[in-house]
Amino acid sequence: ALEAPRNVVLDQTTNKKRMRAWAQACGDQLVLVQLSHPGRQSPLANSWNKPFAPCSKVLKLSGVGVQLHRTPRVVTAKEISEIITMFGISTRLAPAAGLFG
């Protein structure tokens, strides 16, 4: 799930050559990585899948007329374990690609 358009996914399926090229294109600038899981903040436009979060409360933004977020389902213990594993994988892949955080 993505939190916003143009977010980058760093996992086992990511093109590692492309990530290294991206990091190298920044020259000697420090490139920081922010890992996150969108939970209930995944807008309709970013995912056709129903989001999951710690609770099933829909995200409502003040001042926004039409709500752009689906009501999430409650995450399972197995999914929490999988998310932790995925964060670990991304944490190992980032420095290998020349990205830090």
N, C-alpha and C positions, 0 to 999 in steps of 0.2 A: 504494500500500500504506500502511496505517496502522499505527502503533506501538501505539496504545492507543485504546479507545473514546472518542468525543467529540473526537478530534483534529480540527483544522480544516485544510482544504486550501486553499491560496492559489495558484491557477493561472488560466489563461485562461478557465476555465469558472466561476470563482467569481463570485457575485453581488456586484459591487463596491459597489452602493448599500448592501447589507446590511453589508458590511465597514466602510464609512465610518460608518454609523449605530452600529455596535458600538464603533468607536473614539471617536465623539463622545459616546456614552453614558458613557464613562469620564471625561468632563469634562477637567480639566487634568492628569489623572494620566498619567504616561508608560506607554504600552502597548508592551511589548517582544515581539518575534517570535523564536521559535526555530525555525529551519529544520532539518529532519532527514530522513533516509531510514532506514526501520526495518531494512533488510537482513534478517538472519535473526531479528530480534526481533519480527516481525509475527505476532501470535498467530492461531490458527485462527479465532477469533471475529471477527477484523477483516477477513479476506480469504479468499476461496475460491481465489484464485490462489496458486500456489506461489511463495513468496518467492525473491528472488535476492540473493546476497551475494558477497563476494570469494572465499569458499570454500564447500564444500558441507557443512561441519560443522554439525550441528544444535545449537541453543541448548539447553543443559541447565542448569536453575536448581537450585542445591542446596536441599534441603529441600522440593522440590516433587515429589509423587508422580507423577501423570500429567503428562507433558510436553505443553504446550499449543502448541508450535511445530512447524511442518513442517520437514522437511529441505530447506534451500534448494538451488537450482541455482546454478551459477557464473555470475556476471554476464558479459556479453560487452563487448567494447571499445565497440561501438556503443551499448549501454545506458548505459555509463559516460558517454559523450559526451552522451546524451540527458538523463541526470540532472543533469549540469553545466549544460546549457541550461535545464532546469526550475528549478534553484536560481537562476539569473540572472533568470528571469522573475519568480519569487516575490520576489526581492530588489528588483526595480523596482516591483512592485505594492504591496508593504507600505507604503512611505512615501506613495504616492499615495492610499492608504486612510486615512492618519493613524496608521499603526502603525510602530513603530521597533524597532531592535534592535542 
